Amino acid sequence: HPVFKIGFGYSPPGHFWLIALFTLIFHDVVFAGRFLSLVTGIGSLYLVWRLARNLYGEPSGVLALAIFAFYSLHIGYSTTSSAEVSYLFFLLAGLMLFFGYFRDESRPLGRLALGGLSLSVAESIRLEAWAIFFGLGIILAFFEYQDHALQAGWFLRWLKPVLTLGLTAGAWPIFSMVYSAIVFHDPVRVLSRHNALITGWFKAHPVPLGYQLALVPGALLISLSALAVVAALYG
């Protein structure tokens, strides 16, 4: 629909915009949505391998890739037009670039900025990325302070990477909140709508606490091998 929106009900708009971009290429919205998931699903395999290898070494990268390649939920989502896989692709790309920034002794701000922009795209697709951005910001601020605290001019050296990540990874949340405040008088409108939907669903469908606690480990046991579950818990 040719109307600019920053949210579709309780969902951010990024996934719909990506489908629209692919629709301009293929002129078939159903195929475009599925092809987007297929491309980003396959690309996520590389990103998982690269991220795990950079953080923990080659054996961990190969093991992570082997588990992820046979992860039935990922295979399934990569054949649909759901938002999960495209969100995961941009999130993994952001994480890979973010932690790659620390591995490079020169600390290139360009890499950090690219990681932040990738996170911003992920934030425009799913709301979980907002919390991850907040966590990564704390990690960056802590390690940069640790590295520069006793040096001359430490504040400017600390401030540059923090601002770089804040302005790039924060680009979507800032834009979304400013736009929502002006148009809807609610800076966190999408979050408010999402919270209202989830709260309303649980009120209409009471779920025992035991079921809620068992849901995530149960889903892992169904969709992963026992070895992968043990490895995930250990991680």
Salt bridges, closest charged atoms under 4 A:
GLU84 OE2 - ARG126 NH1 3.24
ASP104 OD2 - ARG111 NH2 3.73
GLU128 OE2 - ARG126 NH2 2.96
GLU144 OE2 - ARG107 NH1 3.03
GLU144 OE1 - HIS148 NE2 3.07
ASP147 OD2 - ARG107 NH2 2.93
